[in-house]
Amino acid sequence: MNHRVILLLAVLVAAVSVSLFAQSNGGDFEQGRALFIENKSQEALVFFERAFTADPVHVDAALYLGMTYEQLGRVDEAIAVYRKILPNGGSGSARIAYNLGNAYFRKGTVNFAEQYYTQAIRFDASYASAYLNRANARIKTGSLKEAISDYERFLLLEPASPKRPQIEKLIGLVKDNFAAEEMRRLMAEEAARAEAENRRRLMDEVAASLQSAGDVEGISADAEALSGYDGTFELE
């Protein structure tokens, strides 16, 4: 068998191997997704793990694997998968960053959640759900003005959202809170001003009283000195 034939056979074997690998990997992912859709997360997990292990840059496999971990309560493992795939996310980067935000929010690490929602918005400025969830995170961190801005942006992007009445109610509550805070601030300033004015008035009264007493004492002292003086005044 000549070298050309051997080389051709080697190429064919390699091509078949790659094809079989791709079919196997794709098969694992598709089986996992079918189970995931049927809410069989535990059964789907092994297929997603196998697909992602075989192809660490398989964005969809990573996303589904992360979501499966989340459904099973394994949030830290979901975060690890999302963080691993994010540098290779390509067109899926916004979704990966958004899922990271959700995972951190679920974990209770709200500051990290806000950061990743922001990153998702940088990848896709029209990502409505990222604005909504960042607003929710900002409510928890106390960034209320920024939260209102995000809620309003979400409503612009999703004007027919069924969540609109709740969001508008929440915006109203936040604005009422702003108004109450402003009223308390003004009342506190007025109370402080009145207190300062009372203190100044009291100090003026005490100072005036002390000044009057000083004048009397001075006059009395001068009168006593003069009463004991027998000389006369002469002009020079």
C-alpha positions in Angstrom: 0.0 0.0 0.0 1.6 3.3 -1.1 1.9 6.3 1.1 -0.8 8.3 -0.7 -3.4 5.6 0.1 -2.3 5.4 3.7 -2.5 9.2 4.1 -6.0 9.2 2.5 -7.2 6.5 4.9 -5.8 8.4 7.8 -7.7 11.5 6.8 -10.9 9.5 6.3 -10.5 7.9 9.8 -9.9 11.3 11.4 -12.9 12.8 9.6 -15.1 9.9 10.8 -13.8 10.3 14.3 -14.6 14.0 14.4 -18.0 13.3 13.0 -18.8 10.6 15.6 -17.5 12.9 18.3 -19.7 15.7 17.2 -22.7 13.5 16.9 -22.1 12.0 20.3 -21.6 15.4 21.9 -24.6 16.9 20.1 -26.6 13.8 21.1 -25.7 14.3 24.8 -26.8 17.9 24.7 -30.0 17.2 22.8 -30.9 14.4 25.2 -30.2 16.6 28.2 -32.3 19.5 26.7 -35.2 17.1 26.1 -35.1 16.0 29.7 -34.7 19.5 30.9 -37.8 20.6 29.0 -39.7 17.8 30.8 -38.5 19.2 34.1 -36.3 16.1 34.7 -33.3 18.1 35.8 -31.6 15.3 37.7 -31.7 13.0 34.6 -30.6 15.9 32.3 -27.6 16.7 34.4 -25.4 13.8 33.4 -25.9 14.6 29.7 -25.2 18.3 30.1 -22.1 17.5 32.2 -20.8 15.1 29.5 -21.5 17.5 26.7 -19.7 20.4 28.4 -16.8 18.2 29.5 -16.4 17.1 25.9 -16.6 20.6 24.5 -15.7 23.3 27.1 -16.7 26.1 24.7 -20.2 24.7 24.0 -22.1 27.8 25.2 -25.5 26.3 25.1 -24.3 23.2 27.0 -22.8 25.5 29.6 -26.0 27.6 29.9 -28.2 24.5 30.3 -25.7 22.9 32.7 -25.7 26.1 34.9 -29.5 26.3 34.9 -29.8 22.7 35.8 -27.4 23.2 38.7 -29.5 26.1 39.8 -32.7 24.1 39.7 -31.0 21.4 41.8 -29.9 24.1 44.4 -26.3 23.8 43.5 -25.8 27.6 42.9 -22.0 27.7 43.5 -21.5 25.1 40.8 -23.8 27.0 38.4 -21.7 30.2 39.1 -18.5 28.3 38.3 -19.8 27.0 35.0 -21.1 30.5 34.0 -17.8 32.2 34.9 -15.8 29.5 33.0 -17.8 30.0 29.8 -18.2 33.8 29.9 -14.9 34.6 28.2 -15.9 32.4 25.3 -19.6 33.5 25.3 -19.7 35.2 22.0 -23.2 36.2 21.1 -24.4 34.4 24.3 -22.4 36.7 26.6 -25.3 38.8 27.6 -27.3 35.7 28.6 -24.4 34.2 30.5 -23.8 37.5 32.5 -27.5 37.7 33.1 -27.6 34.1 34.5 -24.6 34.9 36.6 -26.5 37.9 38.1 -29.5 35.6 38.8 -27.3 33.0 40.5 -25.6 35.6 42.7 -29.0 37.2 43.5 -30.3 33.7 44.5 -27.3 33.2 46.7 -27.9 36.6 48.4 -24.8 38.3 47.1 -26.7 41.3 45.7 -23.7 43.5 44.9 -22.3 40.8 42.6 -25.7 40.3 41.1 -25.9 44.0 40.2 -22.5 44.0 38.6 -23.3 41.1 36.3 -26.7 42.5 35.4 -24.8 45.7 34.4 -22.4 43.6 32.4 -25.3 41.9 30.6 -26.6 45.4 29.7 -23.2 46.4 28.3 -23.4 43.3 26.1 -26.9 44.1 25.1 -28.4 47.5 25.8 -31.9 46.3 25.0 -31.9 43.4 27.5 -35.1 44.2 29.3 -35.0 41.5 31.9 -31.5 42.6 32.9 -32.8 46.1 33.7 -35.7 44.6 35.7 -33.5 42.3 37.8 -30.9 45.0 38.3 -33.7 47.3 39.6 -34.7 44.6 42.0 -31.1 44.3 43.2 -30.8 48.0 43.6 -33.9 48.1 45.7 -32.1 45.7 48.1 -28.9 47.8 48.1 -30.8 51.0 48.7 -29.9 52.6 45.4 -33.6 53.7 45.0 -33.2 56.4 42.3 -31.1 54.1 40.1 -33.8 51.4 40.7 -36.5 53.7 39.4 -34.5 54.5 36.3 -34.1 50.7 35.6 -37.8 50.0 36.2 -38.8 52.8 33.8 -36.3 51.6 31.2 -37.8 48.1 31.5 -41.3 49.5 30.9 -40.0 51.4 27.8 -38.6 48.1 26.4 -41.6 46.0 27.5 -44.6 48.3 27.5 -47.1 45.4 27.5 -45.4 43.5 30.3 -48.0 41.8 32.7 -45.7 43.0 35.5 -46.4 46.6 34.6 -49.0 47.3 37.4 -46.7 45.9 40.1 -43.7 47.9 38.8 -45.7 51.1 38.6 -47.0 50.5 42.2 -43.4 49.9 43.4 -42.2 53.1 41.6 -45.0 55.0 43.4 -43.9 53.6 46.7 -40.3 54.5 46.1 -41.3 58.1 45.1 -43.5 58.4 48.2 -40.6 57.3 50.2 -38.5 60.0 48.6 -41.2 62.6 49.4 -41.4 61.4 53.0 -37.6 61.5 53.4 -37.5 65.0 51.9 -40.3 66.1 54.3 -38.4 64.7 57.3 -35.2 66.4 56.1 -37.0 69.8 55.8 -38.7 69.3 59.2 -35.3 68.4 60.8 -33.7 71.5 59.2 -36.5 73.7 60.5 -36.3 72.2 63.9 -32.5 72.7 64.0 -32.9 76.3 62.7 -35.5 77.0 65.4 -33.4 75.4 68.1 -30.3 77.5 67.0 -32.4 80.6 67.0 -33.6 79.9 70.5 -30.1 79.3 71.7 -28.9 82.6 70.1 -31.9 84.5 71.7 -31.0 83.0 75.1 -27.4 83.8 74.8 -28.3 87.4 73.8 -30.5 87.7 76.8 -27.9 86.3 79.2 -25.2 88.5 77.7 -27.4 91.6 78.0 -28.2 90.7 81.6 -24.5 90.4 82.4 -23.7 93.6 80.7 -26.4 95.5 82.7 -25.1 94.1 85.9 -21.6 95.2 85.0 -22.7 98.8 84.4 -24.4 99.0 87.8 -21.4 97.6 89.6 -19.1 100.1 87.8 -21.3 103.0 88.7 -21.5 101.9 92.3 -17.8 101.6 92.5 -17.2 105.0 91.1 -19.8 106.6 93.4 -18.1 105.1 96.4 -14.7 106.4 95.3 -16.1 109.9 94.7 -17.9 110.0 98.1 -14.6 109.6 99.9 -12.9 112.4 97.9 -12.7 115.8 99.6 -10.6 117.7 97.1 -11.6 120.1 94.5 -11.2 120.0 90.8 -9.0 122.8 89.3 -8.5 123.7 85.8 -4.9 124.1 84.6 
